[in-house]
């Protein structure tokens, strides 16, 4: 229940009392499980991270054995995931925007997700570089990460044929470019 409220209505805009009410429990029950709203939000972001990693890996693996196909498969899945009717944007971008303090657990969890995504894209870029000269695999990984961020950032401002649908074409071009 907290996930839906935090994701669709905003983390700061959603109080613990509302989460408890929607879940059909007393606020004291939530406070027994989570000492503060910050802990509840950190748990929400950590849960989103686990689900995102599973989704990411499944999307990549659906592309088969070749790194090109796996990267393109990920961007296909991303375009499907960010349709405006089912996606408000990246929950990690939203958490980062709402929790600017570096020491906050929710922020740390969101930053860890972004680092993991960049690392996974880096692994895929290294695999691509083994088969085709792509210049600097680290630069390719950074470019792919920027595209992912842009797709999520534009999820609510474009239609299904918008940035997400075009990202795959850009990725195919990046994969074909020998120098960065």
C-alpha positions as CSV (number, residue, x, y, z in Angstrom):
1,X,0.0,0.0,0.0
2,X,2.8,2.4,0.9
3,X,4.3,1.8,-2.5
4,X,1.3,2.9,-4.4
5,X,0.8,6.0,-2.3
6,X,4.5,7.0,-2.3
7,X,4.9,6.4,-6.0
8,X,1.7,8.0,-7.3
9,X,1.0,10.7,-4.7
10,X,4.6,11.5,-3.6
11,X,6.6,10.5,-0.6
12,X,6.5,13.9,1.3
13,X,2.8,14.3,0.4
14,X,1.8,11.0,1.9
15,X,1.7,10.8,5.7
16,X,2.1,7.7,7.8
17,X,-1.6,8.1,9.0
18,X,-2.7,7.8,5.4
19,X,-0.5,4.7,4.7
20,X,-1.9,3.1,7.9
21,X,-5.5,4.0,7.0
22,X,-5.2,2.6,3.4
23,X,-3.5,-0.5,4.8
24,X,-6.3,-1.0,7.4
25,X,-3.9,-0.8,10.4
26,X,-3.4,1.6,13.2
27,X,-0.5,4.1,12.8
28,X,1.0,2.6,16.0
29,X,1.3,-0.7,14.1
30,X,3.4,0.9,11.4
31,X,5.6,2.6,14.1
32,X,6.2,-0.7,15.7
33,X,7.6,-1.9,12.4
34,X,9.3,1.3,11.3
35,X,10.6,3.7,14.0
36,X,10.0,6.7,11.7
37,X,8.6,7.7,8.3
38,X,12.2,7.9,7.1
39,X,12.6,4.2,7.9
40,X,9.4,3.3,6.1
41,X,10.5,5.3,3.1
42,X,13.9,3.7,3.1
43,X,12.2,0.3,3.2
44,X,10.0,1.3,0.3
45,X,13.0,2.4,-1.8
46,X,14.9,-0.8,-0.9
47,X,12.0,-2.9,-2.0
48,X,11.7,-0.9,-5.2
49,X,15.4,-1.6,-5.8
50,X,15.0,-5.3,-5.4
51,X,12.1,-5.4,-7.8
52,X,13.9,-3.2,-10.3
53,X,17.0,-5.4,-10.3
54,X,14.9,-8.4,-10.9
55,X,13.1,-6.7,-13.7
56,X,16.3,-5.3,-15.2
57,X,18.0,-8.7,-15.3
58,X,14.9,-10.4,-16.8
59,X,14.7,-7.7,-19.5
60,X,18.4,-8.1,-20.3
61,X,18.3,-11.9,-20.4
62,X,15.3,-11.9,-22.7
63,X,17.6,-10.5,-25.4
64,X,19.5,-13.8,-25.7
65,X,23.3,-14.4,-25.5
66,X,24.6,-11.4,-27.4
67,X,25.3,-8.2,-25.6
68,X,23.8,-6.1,-28.4
69,X,20.6,-8.0,-28.2
70,X,20.5,-7.9,-24.5
71,X,21.0,-4.1,-24.4
72,X,18.3,-3.6,-27.0
73,X,16.0,-6.0,-25.2
74,X,16.4,-3.9,-22.0
75,X,15.4,-0.7,-23.9
76,X,12.4,-2.5,-25.4
77,X,11.3,-3.5,-21.9
78,X,12.0,0.0,-20.7
79,X,9.8,1.5,-23.4
80,X,7.0,-0.9,-22.3
81,X,7.5,-0.1,-18.6
82,X,7.3,3.7,-18.9
83,X,4.0,4.0,-20.7
84,X,2.4,7.2,-19.2
85,X,-0.7,5.3,-18.1
86,X,1.3,3.0,-15.8
87,X,4.4,5.0,-15.0
88,X,4.9,8.3,-13.2
89,X,8.6,8.1,-13.6
90,X,11.6,6.6,-11.8
91,X,10.9,6.0,-8.1
92,X,14.6,6.5,-7.4
93,X,14.7,9.9,-9.2
94,X,11.6,10.8,-7.2
95,X,13.2,9.7,-3.9
96,X,16.4,11.7,-4.8
97,X,14.4,14.8,-5.5
98,X,12.4,14.5,-2.2
99,X,15.3,13.5,0.0
100,X,18.3,15.8,-0.8
101,X,20.1,15.1,2.4
102,X,23.1,12.9,1.7
103,X,22.8,10.9,5.0
104,X,19.2,9.9,4.6
105,X,18.6,6.2,4.2
106,X,16.1,6.6,1.3
107,X,18.6,8.7,-0.6
108,X,21.4,6.2,0.0
109,X,19.2,3.4,-1.3
110,X,18.3,5.4,-4.4
111,X,21.9,6.3,-5.1
112,X,22.8,2.6,-4.7
113,X,20.3,1.7,-7.3
114,X,21.6,4.2,-9.8
115,X,25.2,3.0,-9.2
116,X,24.0,-0.6,-9.7
117,X,22.3,0.2,-13.0
118,X,25.4,2.1,-14.2
119,X,27.6,-0.9,-13.2
120,X,25.3,-3.4,-15.1
121,X,25.3,-1.2,-18.1
122,X,29.1,-1.1,-17.8
123,X,29.2,-4.9,-17.8
124,X,27.1,-5.0,-20.9
125,X,29.2,-2.3,-22.6
126,X,32.4,-4.4,-21.9
127,X,30.7,-7.4,-23.5
128,X,29.8,-5.3,-26.6
129,X,33.5,-4.1,-26.8
130,X,34.7,-7.7,-26.9
131,X,32.9,-8.3,-30.1
132,X,32.8,-4.9,-31.8
133,X,35.0,-1.9,-31.4
134,X,32.9,0.7,-29.7
135,X,35.6,3.0,-28.4
136,X,35.5,3.4,-24.7
137,X,33.1,1.0,-23.0
138,X,32.8,3.3,-20.0
139,X,31.7,6.1,-22.2
140,X,29.1,3.8,-23.8
141,X,27.8,2.8,-20.4
142,X,27.5,6.5,-19.3
143,X,25.6,7.3,-22.5
144,X,23.3,4.3,-22.0
145,X,22.7,5.5,-18.4
146,X,21.9,9.0,-19.5
147,X,19.3,7.6,-22.0
148,X,17.7,5.5,-19.2
149,X,17.5,8.6,-17.0
150,X,16.0,10.6,-19.8
151,X,13.4,8.0,-20.6
152,X,12.2,8.0,-17.0
153,X,12.3,11.8,-16.7
154,X,10.1,12.1,-19.8
155,X,7.6,9.4,-18.8
156,X,4.8,11.8,-17.8
157,X,5.5,14.5,-20.4
158,X,5.4,12.3,-23.5
159,X,3.1,9.8,-25.0
160,X,3.9,6.1,-25.7
161,X,5.6,7.1,-28.9
162,X,7.8,9.6,-27.2
163,X,11.3,9.4,-25.8
164,X,11.0,5.9,-24.5
165,X,10.0,4.5,-27.9
166,X,12.9,6.5,-29.6
167,X,15.5,5.5,-27.1
168,X,16.0,2.1,-28.7
169,X,16.9,3.7,-32.0
170,X,19.5,5.9,-30.3
171,X,20.9,2.9,-28.5
172,X,21.2,1.0,-31.8
173,X,23.2,4.0,-33.2
174,X,25.4,4.1,-30.1
175,X,26.2,0.4,-30.4
176,X,27.1,0.9,-34.1
177,X,29.5,3.9,-33.4
178,X,33.1,2.8,-33.2
179,X,34.5,5.9,-31.4
180,X,33.3,7.9,-28.4
